[in-house]
Amino acid sequence: MKNQLVDLNNHLFAQMERLSDESLTQEDLRSEIERSKAITQISNQIVSNAQLVLDGAKFKAEYAGKYEVPMMEDKQNA
């Protein structure tokens, strides 16, 4: 896997550092704020997806073989 949650964490901290740069002009700061908004929206989706995957793994571990959930089938290993 190319990207992992640790990479997201690194990107968020890097963006925070860019926002903290006191040498930014007002226009540059506005651009960084807009970039931060976009990064925040994408980050929230990534975290939500990771939570869904974790919840699915917990479900599968708890109810292994008791229920069939079509969307959770592992077609690569079938």
C-alpha positions in Angstrom: 0.0 0.0 0.0 1.4 3.3 -1.0 -0.3 5.7 1.5 -1.0 4.9 5.1 -2.5 6.8 8.0 0.9 7.8 9.3 1.4 9.7 6.0 -1.9 11.6 6.6 -0.6 12.5 10.0 2.6 13.8 8.5 0.7 15.9 5.9 -1.5 17.4 8.6 1.5 18.5 10.7 3.3 19.8 7.6 0.2 21.9 6.8 0.1 23.2 10.4 3.7 24.3 10.0 2.9 26.1 6.8 0.0 27.9 8.5 2.4 28.9 11.3 4.9 30.6 9.0 4.9 34.2 10.1 6.6 35.3 6.9 3.5 34.6 4.8 1.9 37.5 3.1 -1.9 37.9 3.6 -2.5 36.4 0.2 -0.3 33.4 0.9 -2.0 32.9 4.2 -5.4 32.9 2.5 -4.1 30.3 0.1 -2.8 28.1 2.9 -6.1 28.5 4.7 -8.0 27.3 1.6 -5.6 24.4 1.2 -6.1 23.5 4.9 -9.9 23.4 4.4 -9.5 21.0 1.4 -7.0 18.9 3.3 -9.3 18.8 6.3 -12.2 17.6 4.2 -10.2 14.9 2.5 -8.6 13.9 5.8 -12.1 13.5 7.4 -13.1 11.1 4.5 -9.9 9.1 4.9 -10.4 8.7 8.7 -14.1 7.8 8.2 -13.1 5.2 5.7 -10.4 3.8 8.0 -13.1 3.6 10.8 -15.4 1.7 8.5 -12.7 -0.8 7.5 -11.9 -1.3 11.2 -15.6 -1.8 12.1 -15.9 -4.3 9.3 -12.8 -6.2 10.5 -14.3 -6.3 14.0 -17.6 -7.6 12.7 -15.9 -10.2 10.6 -13.8 -11.3 13.6 -16.7 -11.5 16.0 -19.2 -13.2 13.6 -16.8 -15.2 11.4 -18.9 -17.4 9.2 -22.2 -16.8 11.0 -23.4 -14.1 8.6 -22.7 -13.3 4.9 -22.3 -9.7 4.0 -21.8 -9.4 0.3 -19.9 -6.1 0.4 -17.3 -7.6 2.8 -16.4 -10.7 0.7 -12.8 -10.9 -0.1 -12.9 -11.6 -3.9 -9.1 -11.6 -4.2 -8.8 -14.6 -2.0 -12.0 -16.4 -3.0 
